[in-house]
């Protein structure tokens, strides 16, 4: 139980730490003239950071929930 809760927090911590790096890479891809990203592609690439953060949060919460469920608290 405790291992799953700590694991969920570690996943969130590492994911949040890497979020600025993901955001910088997305911004570089959008603003670079080397890639031909315009229109709808630009919008989808811009949403990558949002989807990354949602995935990190849902993964961490899911791992912590499994730990609490195994302990009988949920």
C-alpha positions in Angstrom: 0.0 0.0 0.0 2.6 2.5 1.1 4.8 1.6 -1.9 2.0 2.3 -4.3 1.2 5.7 -2.7 4.9 6.7 -2.7 5.2 5.4 -6.3 2.3 7.6 -7.4 3.9 10.6 -5.8 7.3 9.8 -7.4 5.6 9.6 -10.8 3.9 12.9 -10.3 7.2 14.5 -9.1 9.2 13.3 -12.0 6.5 14.2 -14.5 6.1 17.7 -13.2 9.9 18.1 -13.2 10.0 17.2 -16.9 7.0 19.3 -17.9 9.0 22.5 -18.6 11.4 20.6 -20.8 8.4 19.1 -22.8 6.9 22.6 -23.1 10.2 24.1 -24.3 10.6 21.4 -26.9 7.0 21.9 -28.1 7.6 25.7 -28.3 10.8 25.1 -30.3 9.0 22.8 -32.7 6.2 25.4 -33.2 8.6 28.4 -33.7 11.3 26.7 -35.7 11.5 27.4 -39.5 13.1 24.0 -40.0 9.8 22.2 -39.5 6.7 23.0 -41.6 4.1 23.1 -38.8 1.2 25.3 -39.7 -2.6 25.3 -39.2 -4.1 22.3 -37.5 -0.7 20.7 -37.0 0.4 23.7 -34.9 -2.7 23.5 -32.8 -2.3 19.7 -32.1 1.4 20.2 -31.3 0.5 23.0 -28.9 -1.8 20.6 -27.0 1.0 18.1 -26.5 2.0 19.7 -23.2 -1.5 19.6 -21.9 -1.9 15.9 -22.8 1.5 15.1 -21.2 0.5 16.8 -17.9 -2.9 15.1 -17.9 -1.2 11.7 -18.5 1.3 12.2 -15.7 -1.5 13.3 -13.3 -3.8 10.4 -14.2 -1.0 7.8 -13.9 0.1 9.0 -10.5 -3.4 9.2 -9.2 -4.1 5.7 -10.6 -1.1 4.2 -8.9 -2.0 5.8 -5.6 -5.6 4.7 -5.9 -4.6 1.0 -6.5 -2.5 1.2 -3.3 -5.3 2.6 -1.3 -7.8 0.1 -2.7 -5.4 -2.8 -1.8 -5.3 -1.4 1.8 -9.1 -1.3 2.0 -9.3 2.4 2.3 -11.2 2.8 -1.0 
